[in-house]
């Protein structure tokens, strides 16, 4: 089945980045908006991941800067091939995309699991970032977070979901609109009143794209976790990273995810901005997020 041409999701100009992974050619959808010094926006990895969730902050930043937002491989309007989705894929993709798109270190605003991939690149020689903002950073997938480290079972589950019939059925159940609404109210949005049926319909449409279940299953089962444990995640921040790092924490973040963020806040040198919201605070409260990070952003882009 052919892939449709990407359409504007944040109100900018749509582009396609062609990339190869182990001799497989894929296409990454991205969007450019505004003029000025560039800022890269990375959406959170999730079953409903799309650059559209960055629209609110993109619109505000584009008044002064140029913003570039992407859809991760396997999500949104990017290619969703049947392949073994692993952290190595996303590390390589991010590194190559940044090298191709930007001629000098760039500001990056990364949500959720994107944080680990961004921080991994800060440890490489000549990191591609000039300043890093991590929004509700996570490193552990939904199932390991909720039920513990039963990796053998999650690997089996990922294999099952990739099967043609039973896998598609399980994915169908996991992406029913009522279930998506429940997850949004419990984990993604801080205020349940902001979870409208129009929002859920948009998210559901994202999950129904051809091949969407493969990368989604990898994320949910923890296969895309950038590290294996908290200690490895802390290593990204100790000793002090070579570029400034700010972390935004939502006051309604689920307890287990909040605990991991508080460890970073108390035992590393990252700057912390606390605000309303949960794991999807960048989508729910874009104005409050921009108000908090803009003073730091202007300092490093002035």
N, C-alpha and C positions, 0 to 999 in steps of 0.2 A: 504494500500500500504506500503511495507517495505521501510525502509530508507537505502540508500546506505552507504557503509563504507566510512568514511571521507578520503580525499586525501590531501597530502601536499599543503598548500597554501602559506606558507612563506619559504618553503625549509627545514623544520625541521622534527622531528619525531612526528607523529600524535598519539594522545591518546583520550580516551573517558572517561568522568566522568559521572557516573550514579547517578542520584539524584531523590528524590521523592518530589512531591508537592501535598499535600492533597490526598495521596494514589495513585497518578498518577506517574508512573515511566517514566522518560525522560532521554535523553542522551545529554551531552554537549560535542561538539567537541573542542579539544584544540591542541596546537602544541608547542613543545619544541625545542629550537635551541640554540646552543652554550654552553659554560661552564663558571662557575664562580658564583658570587653572582646573585641571581635571580631578574628579573624585570618582572612584570606583565603588559601586553599590553591589553587594553580594547578598541575595536573599537567603533565608534559612533553608536548610534541607528538610523536607517533609513530604508527605504524600501530596500536598497541595502547593508545593514550592513553585513560585513563579516570580518573575521580576515585577509583576504588577503590585505585589505587596510593598514595594519600595516607592510607589507612586507619590504618596504624601510627602515623604522627605525629599524626593527628587524634585517635585514642583517648587518646594521652598528653596532648595539649594541652587536650582537652576537660575534663580534670580541674580546670582552673583558668580556662579561657577558653572563649569561644564560637568555634567554627570553622565556616567556610563553604567548602565545596569544590564546584567546578563541573566539568562536562564541557564542553570546548571545542566550538564549533560544528563539526559534521562528525565528531565523535568521541563515544565512549561512548554515553550515552542521549540526547544532544541531537539536534536535527534534523540530517539529513545530506542537504541538498538538492543538486541538480545546479546548481552555480553556479561562478563563477570565484573560487576561493579565493586571496586575496592578503593581504599584511600589513595593508592598509587595513581589511579586514573585521575582523580580530582586534583591531587598535588601537581601532576604533570600538566593537566589542562590549565590550571590557574597560572602556573609559571609561564607557560607558552603564550597564553592569552595576554598577560601583562607585558611580556617582552615584545609582543607584536604590536600592541596598541599604544604603548607609552614609551617615550624616549628618555624619560627621567623618573625618579621615584615619585610615587603618586599617593595621595590620601586614599585610604580604603575604609569603608564602613561595612562591617560584616555582621550578619545576624546568625544566631543559633550555632549550628555545626560548622558554618563557614569559618568561625573563629579559629578552630584548630588548624585549618589549611592555611589561613593567613599567617598565623603565628609560626607555623613550620617554615614559611619562607623568610621570616625575620631572622632565622638562625642560619640562613644560607649566606655565602659571601656576596657582598653587594646587594643587600635586601632591596626589593622593588618598592618599598613603602617609605613615605616621608612622615606619615602619622597614621595611627591605627585607632579606630573606634570599634569596640566589640559590643554588640547589642544583645543582651540576654545570652551570653556565650554558653554553649553546651558542648560536651564531648562524648556523652553516652546516649545511645539510642533509646527509644521509648520502651521496648520490652526489657532490656537489661536494667533500665531505671526503675521500672515498675515491679519486676519479678526477680531481679538478681542475676548473677552471672551464670546462666545455664547455656553457655555458648554452643554446645553440641546440639541442643534442642533448637536453638534459633537458626543454626545452619541448616538443620533438617527442614524447618519451617520455610526458610527461604527457597530451598529446592522445590518444596511442594507448591509454593505460590508461583513458581516459574513454569509449572506444568500447564499444558494447554487448557484442560477442562476444569479440573478441581482447583487449580491455582487461580484461574479467572473467577471462579465462583467465590472462593475465599476473599479475593480482592474486592469483588462486587459487594460482599457483605460488609467489609471494612470501610467501604467508601459510600455507603448509603447516606443520603442527606441527614437523617436523624442522628446517625452516629457521628458524622462530621460536626453537627451542631453541638452535640454533647461534648466532644473533645475540645471544641473552641471555647465553650463556656467553662470547662474545667481547667484547661491548661494554656490556651492561647491568648484569650482576651481577659482583661482584668474585670471588665464590667459586662455581665451577661446581656444587658440590654442593648449592647452594641452588636450582638450577634444576630443579624437580621436574616430573613430567609433569602433576600436578594444576595447577600454576601455568601451564604451557603450554596446557593445555586451556582454562583460563579466558581466557587471552590470545587464543587462537584463536577462541573464541566471540565475543569483541569484534570481531574482524576480519570476521566473517560477517554482521554486521548490514546491513540493506538500505541501499545507497548509501554504504557505508563506504569504498569505494575512491577516491572523488573527493578528499576532503581528504587522505587518506593519500598519494595520488600527488603532490599539491601539496607536502606536506612532504618526501617522499623526494627529489624532484627539486630541492629548494632554492627552490621558489616561495614558501614561507612564511618564508624567511630574513628577519628583521627589518631587516637591513642587507646591503650588498653586499660589504663587505670589513672587515678587522680595524680599520682606521683609523676607520671610521664607528662600529664597536662601542665603541672606546676613547673616542670623543667623548661617549658617555653618562656617562663617569666622570671626564672632564677638561673643565673644572675640577671641583672637588669637588662631588658631587651635593648638593642641598639637604636630603636626608634621609640618615641613617646606612645604610650598606650592608655586609652580611656575606656572604661567599662560602664555601660548603662545597665542598671538593675531595676526591674519592676517590683513594686511593693506587693503585688499579688502573685508573684511567681510561685509555682508549686513547691512545696517544702523541700523535696529531694534536690531539685534543680537549684533552688535558692541556696541550699547549704553549700553546694559546690562553688557557686559564685561568691559566697561570703568568705570561703577559704581563700580565694584569690584576693578579695578585698582586704583581708586582714593580714595575709602573710606574703604579699608581694608589693611591689612599688607602683602598681597600676593606679591611675587616677580613677575615682569612682563618682558616678552621677546616679543618684537615686530618684525615681520618678514613678508615677502611677503606671499600672500595666502588668502584663505577664510575659510569656515567651514571645508573644507577637506584638509587643509594645510599639515597635517601629511602624506597624500598620495601623494600630488602634489609636495611638497618640503621637502622630508625626510632629505636630507643632511643639509639644512639650519636649520631645527628643531633640529637635533642632535648637530650641531655646537653651538646652543644657550643653550641647556640644559646640554650638557656634562660637562662643568666646574662645574655646581651645582651638577650634578650626581656624578662626581668623588669625590667631597668633602664629600658627605654623604656615599659613598661606599668605601672610601679609608681606 
